[in-house]
């Protein structure tokens, strides 16, 4: 098969940026929210990443996995915004409509637990927090996490391990503080 024909065939099969972005935007926003802890910061990071992806769609669409490439762009956009701000922001729980079937027990307990988890995760550095979100929310393997964060698989494992160690220490300190 002629290489030129193979390129044309692949290009014809690739979705347009608009098709891809429409299909992936909700997942990218969820990822952004879990990464940043703020709906507004998530929207900003995703918008920045999608703007850059649109500008470079010819190259992005030819990568082995455009989703991973754009997730990396979201992480980079968040880190850049965080560096520009020069400080960390603490997020507060958003009030969202949750279907009754998703609630187990007292809704106030669920909100309190979710808030506590977000506050604890908010205290983690950006890259370990991103690694935990990718591992336990996006359900990615360590090699995929490394690809998104631009590091080796071993470094991704280290980020997750250190983040979990820090979260466990915070939990223990909280338990001892309430005795």
C-alpha positions as CSV (number, residue, x, y, z in Angstrom):
1,X,0.0,0.0,0.0
2,X,1.3,3.4,-0.9
3,X,2.3,5.5,2.1
4,X,0.4,8.5,0.8
5,X,-2.8,6.5,0.4
6,X,-2.4,5.2,4.0
7,X,-2.0,8.8,5.3
8,X,-5.1,9.9,3.4
9,X,-7.1,6.9,4.7
10,X,-6.1,7.6,8.3
11,X,-6.9,11.3,7.9
12,X,-10.3,10.5,6.5
13,X,-11.0,8.2,9.5
14,X,-9.9,10.8,12.0
15,X,-12.7,12.9,13.6
16,X,-12.7,16.6,13.1
17,X,-11.7,18.7,16.1
18,X,-15.3,19.7,16.6
19,X,-16.5,16.1,16.7
20,X,-13.8,15.0,19.0
21,X,-14.2,18.0,21.4
22,X,-18.0,17.6,21.5
23,X,-17.6,13.9,22.4
24,X,-14.8,14.4,25.0
25,X,-15.6,17.7,26.6
26,X,-17.7,16.3,29.5
27,X,-15.0,13.8,30.4
28,X,-12.3,16.5,30.2
29,X,-14.3,18.8,32.4
30,X,-14.7,16.0,35.0
31,X,-11.0,15.3,34.8
32,X,-10.3,19.1,35.1
33,X,-12.6,19.4,38.2
34,X,-10.9,16.5,39.9
35,X,-7.5,17.9,39.1
36,X,-8.2,21.4,40.2
37,X,-10.9,21.0,42.8
38,X,-12.8,24.0,41.3
39,X,-15.4,24.1,38.6
40,X,-14.1,27.5,37.4
41,X,-10.5,26.4,37.3
42,X,-11.4,23.2,35.5
43,X,-13.3,25.1,32.9
44,X,-10.4,27.5,32.4
45,X,-7.8,24.7,32.1
46,X,-10.0,22.7,29.7
47,X,-10.8,25.8,27.6
48,X,-7.1,26.6,27.4
49,X,-6.2,23.0,26.5
50,X,-8.9,22.8,23.8
51,X,-7.9,26.1,22.3
52,X,-4.3,24.9,22.0
53,X,-5.5,21.5,20.7
54,X,-7.7,23.1,18.1
55,X,-4.7,25.2,16.9
56,X,-2.6,22.0,16.6
57,X,-5.4,19.5,15.7
58,X,-3.5,18.2,12.6
59,X,-0.6,17.1,14.9
60,X,-2.8,16.1,17.9
61,X,-5.1,13.9,15.8
62,X,-2.2,12.0,14.4
63,X,-0.9,11.0,17.9
64,X,-1.5,7.4,19.1
65,X,-4.0,8.7,21.7
66,X,-5.3,12.2,21.4
67,X,-7.2,11.8,24.7
68,X,-3.9,11.4,26.6
69,X,-2.3,14.2,24.7
70,X,-5.1,16.6,25.5
71,X,-5.3,15.5,29.2
72,X,-1.6,16.4,29.4
73,X,-2.5,19.8,28.0
74,X,-5.1,20.2,30.7
75,X,-2.6,19.4,33.4
76,X,-0.1,21.8,31.8
77,X,-2.7,24.6,31.6
78,X,-3.6,24.1,35.3
79,X,0.0,24.1,36.4
80,X,0.7,27.2,34.3
81,X,-2.4,29.0,35.8
82,X,-1.3,27.9,39.3
83,X,2.2,29.3,38.8
84,X,0.9,32.6,37.4
85,X,-1.4,33.0,40.4
86,X,1.6,32.3,42.7
87,X,-0.6,30.9,45.4
88,X,-2.9,28.0,46.1
89,X,-6.7,28.4,46.4
90,X,-8.8,26.4,48.7
91,X,-12.0,25.2,47.0
92,X,-15.4,24.9,48.6
93,X,-17.9,22.3,47.9
94,X,-20.2,23.0,45.0
95,X,-23.9,22.4,45.5
96,X,-24.9,20.1,42.7
97,X,-28.1,18.2,41.9
98,X,-27.5,14.6,42.8
99,X,-30.1,11.9,41.9
100,X,-31.7,10.3,45.0
101,X,-30.4,6.9,43.9
102,X,-26.8,8.2,44.3
103,X,-27.3,9.1,47.9
104,X,-26.7,6.5,50.6
105,X,-27.7,7.4,54.1
106,X,-27.7,11.0,55.3
107,X,-26.9,13.5,52.5
108,X,-25.1,15.7,55.0
109,X,-22.7,12.9,55.8
110,X,-21.9,12.5,52.1
111,X,-21.3,16.2,51.6
112,X,-19.1,16.3,54.7
113,X,-17.1,13.3,53.6
114,X,-16.7,14.6,50.0
115,X,-15.6,18.0,51.4
116,X,-13.1,16.4,53.7
117,X,-11.6,14.3,50.8
118,X,-11.3,17.4,48.6
119,X,-9.7,19.5,51.3
120,X,-7.2,16.7,52.0
121,X,-6.4,16.3,48.2
122,X,-6.2,20.1,47.9
123,X,-3.3,20.0,50.2
124,X,-1.3,17.8,47.9
125,X,1.1,19.2,45.4
126,X,-0.3,19.5,41.9
127,X,1.5,16.5,40.2
128,X,0.8,14.0,43.0
129,X,-2.8,15.2,43.1
130,X,-3.0,14.8,39.3
131,X,-1.5,11.3,39.6
132,X,-4.1,10.2,42.2
133,X,-7.0,11.6,40.1
134,X,-5.7,9.8,37.0
135,X,-5.2,6.5,38.9
136,X,-8.4,6.4,41.0
137,X,-10.9,8.5,39.1
138,X,-9.8,8.0,35.4
139,X,-8.7,4.4,36.2
140,X,-5.5,4.8,34.2
141,X,-2.5,2.5,34.5
142,X,0.8,3.9,35.7
143,X,2.3,3.9,32.3
144,X,-0.7,6.0,31.0
145,X,-0.3,8.3,34.0
146,X,3.3,8.8,33.2
147,X,2.4,9.7,29.6
148,X,-0.1,12.3,30.7
149,X,2.2,13.8,33.3
150,X,5.3,13.6,31.1
151,X,7.2,11.3,33.4
152,X,8.3,7.7,33.7
153,X,6.0,4.9,35.0
154,X,8.2,4.7,38.1
155,X,7.8,8.4,38.8
156,X,4.0,8.1,38.4
157,X,4.0,5.2,40.9
158,X,6.1,7.3,43.2
159,X,3.6,10.3,42.9
160,X,0.7,8.1,43.8
161,X,2.5,6.3,46.6
162,X,3.7,9.6,48.2
163,X,0.2,11.2,47.8
164,X,-1.5,8.2,49.5
165,X,1.1,8.2,52.3
166,X,0.4,11.9,52.9
167,X,-3.3,11.3,52.8
168,X,-3.0,8.5,55.3
169,X,-0.9,10.7,57.6
170,X,-3.5,13.4,57.5
171,X,-6.2,10.8,58.3
172,X,-4.2,9.6,61.3
173,X,-3.5,13.1,62.5
174,X,-7.3,13.9,62.2
175,X,-8.2,10.7,64.2
176,X,-5.7,11.6,67.0
177,X,-6.9,15.2,67.0
178,X,-10.5,14.0,67.7
179,X,-9.7,11.7,70.6
